[in-house]
Structures are given as C-alpha cells and as structure tokens.
Amino acid sequence: MTSSTGLAALEARLAYELACLQLPAPRWTPRREREGENVVDVAIVGAGMAGLALAAALVQRGVSVVAYDEAPAGLRAWKPCAARSSSPGLRSASRR
C-alpha cells in the first residue's frame, strides 16, 4: 500500500483494512425466501441503543437482521431531558 494524503488516501486505506478484516463479513447462512420475500436470520424486538448495537454486531458477522420498535419510523430513540435521568441530558423515548 502506498503512502499518500487526502480523503482518497484515507478511503483507500479503510477499504484495504476492512478487506483484511473481512468486514462486512460474508453471509454464513444460505439465503431463504418465503412467498417471494427474503427471510432474515434474526429479528430483534426493540430498536433502542442495545437493540441497534446487537443488530450492528450481527451484521458485521454476516447475519441478516431486522429490528422492530414500537416507536413510529423516524422518531428518535433518545432525546434531551434534564430531569429524571441516570445519565443527565439523555432519556429513553420508551420511558413515560
């Protein structure tokens, strides 16, 4: 790998290092379909911080994932809140 500067060089290095790590990993289960739709390997119920972290970790390992959440699409899972929080400034949208 040659040494150079700039965004193109950083992108090339990132691509090289991800290829060395084999990320994203290739699928390790065969693709399956049912009634013309893809079947996922794992369904995660709850797309909060833990659910999204789990989904990201599984996708990096070649697992097909879908995450479901009760919040409407586009609603932020975490929003600023000064009161009633163990972490000042953060509050889960699921707490009422």
C-alpha positions as CSV (number, residue, x, y, z in Angstrom):
1,M,0.0,0.0,0.0
2,T,1.4,3.4,-0.9
3,S,1.5,6.3,1.4
4,S,-0.3,9.5,0.3
5,T,-2.6,12.2,1.8
6,G,-6.1,13.4,1.5
7,L,-9.6,11.8,1.6
8,A,-9.0,9.4,-1.3
9,A,-5.9,8.0,0.5
10,L,-8.0,7.6,3.7
11,E,-10.8,5.9,1.8
12,A,-8.3,3.5,0.1
13,R,-6.7,2.6,3.5
14,L,-10.1,2.0,5.0
15,A,-11.1,-0.3,2.1
16,Y,-7.8,-2.1,2.5
17,E,-8.1,-2.6,6.2
18,L,-11.8,-3.7,6.0
19,A,-10.8,-6.3,3.4
20,C,-8.0,-7.6,5.7
21,L,-10.6,-7.9,8.5
22,Q,-13.1,-9.4,6.0
23,L,-15.7,-6.7,7.0
24,P,-18.5,-6.7,6.3
25,A,-18.4,-10.5,6.7
26,P,-19.9,-12.7,4.0
27,R,-23.3,-14.3,4.9
28,W,-22.8,-17.6,6.7
29,T,-26.3,-18.9,6.2
30,P,-27.9,-19.6,2.8
31,R,-30.4,-17.0,1.5
32,R,-34.0,-18.1,2.0
33,E,-37.3,-16.9,0.5
34,R,-40.9,-17.4,1.5
35,E,-43.7,-16.2,-0.8
36,G,-41.2,-14.2,-2.8
37,E,-39.7,-12.3,0.2
38,N,-36.3,-12.7,1.9
39,V,-36.3,-14.4,5.3
40,V,-34.0,-12.9,7.9
41,D,-31.8,-14.9,10.3
42,V,-32.6,-12.8,13.4
43,A,-35.5,-10.5,14.4
44,I,-34.7,-8.0,17.2
45,V,-37.6,-6.6,19.1
46,G,-36.7,-3.2,20.5
47,A,-34.6,-0.9,18.4
48,G,-33.2,1.2,21.2
49,M,-29.5,1.5,21.9
50,A,-29.0,-2.1,22.9
51,G,-31.1,-3.5,20.0
52,L,-29.2,-1.4,17.4
53,A,-25.8,-2.3,18.9
54,L,-26.8,-6.0,18.7
55,A,-28.0,-5.6,15.1
56,A,-24.7,-3.8,14.1
57,A,-22.6,-6.6,15.7
58,L,-24.6,-9.3,13.9
59,V,-24.5,-7.6,10.6
60,Q,-20.7,-7.3,10.9
61,R,-20.6,-11.0,11.4
62,G,-22.6,-11.8,8.2
63,V,-26.0,-12.3,9.8
64,S,-29.2,-11.0,8.2
65,V,-31.1,-8.9,10.8
66,V,-34.3,-6.8,11.1
67,A,-35.1,-4.7,14.2
68,Y,-38.6,-3.8,15.2
69,D,-39.6,-1.0,17.6
70,E,-42.9,0.4,18.8
71,A,-41.9,4.0,18.1
72,P,-43.0,5.4,14.8
73,A,-40.4,5.4,12.0
74,G,-38.1,8.4,12.2
75,L,-38.8,9.1,15.9
76,R,-35.5,9.5,17.7
77,A,-35.0,6.8,20.4
78,W,-33.1,9.2,22.7
79,K,-33.9,12.8,23.3
80,P,-32.5,15.5,25.6
81,C,-34.0,15.7,29.1
82,A,-32.6,17.2,32.2
83,A,-35.0,15.6,34.7
84,R,-35.4,12.0,35.9
85,S,-32.3,10.6,34.3
86,S,-29.4,8.5,35.5
87,S,-27.4,10.0,32.6
88,P,-28.0,13.8,32.7
89,G,-29.2,15.0,29.3
90,L,-30.4,11.7,28.0
91,R,-33.8,10.0,28.3
92,S,-35.1,6.9,26.6
93,A,-38.2,7.6,24.5
94,S,-39.8,4.5,25.9
95,R,-39.9,5.9,29.4
96,R,-43.1,7.7,30.2
